[in-house]
């Protein structure tokens, strides 16, 4: 255990940020799963709505620094391609 005040603070801050990042990543994964489920079901309207919500969550996560901007772009691109591929 840390003895120095600044080290104690770093432990608390890093724990808080870790929990926040974990919650954001979990929400993004859930949103992506909803898009994938709608694509698998072939429901274009539901997939488009889910894509819009997922894109928003991913962009916010990238802005907060949870995901790198290229990772966010890749995730959005793959989902968009899947939704547009529904016949």
URDAZI-V662500 format. One record per residue. N is the residue number from 1. SS is DSSP state (H for helix, E for strand, - for the rest). BURIAL is b if it has 9 or more other ideal C-beta (glycine too) atoms within 8 Angstrom, else e. Layout:
BEGIN
n	ss	burial
N	SS	BURIAL
N	SS	BURIAL
END
This chain:
BEGIN
n	ss	burial
1	-	e
2	-	e
3	-	e
4	-	e
5	H	e
6	H	e
7	H	b
8	H	b
9	H	e
10	H	b
11	H	b
12	H	e
13	H	e
14	H	e
15	H	e
16	H	e
17	H	e
18	H	e
19	H	e
20	H	e
21	H	b
22	H	e
23	H	e
24	H	b
25	H	b
26	H	e
27	H	b
28	H	b
29	H	e
30	H	e
31	H	b
32	H	b
33	H	e
34	H	b
35	H	b
36	H	b
37	H	b
38	H	b
39	H	b
40	H	e
41	H	e
42	-	e
43	-	e
44	H	e
45	H	e
46	H	b
47	H	b
48	H	b
49	H	e
50	H	b
51	H	b
52	H	e
53	H	b
54	H	b
55	H	b
56	H	e
57	H	b
58	H	b
59	H	b
60	H	b
61	H	b
62	H	b
63	H	e
64	H	e
65	-	e
66	-	b
67	-	b
68	-	e
69	H	e
70	H	e
71	H	b
72	H	b
73	H	e
74	H	e
75	H	b
76	H	b
77	H	e
78	H	e
79	H	b
80	H	b
81	H	e
82	H	b
83	H	b
84	H	e
85	-	e
86	-	b
87	-	e
END
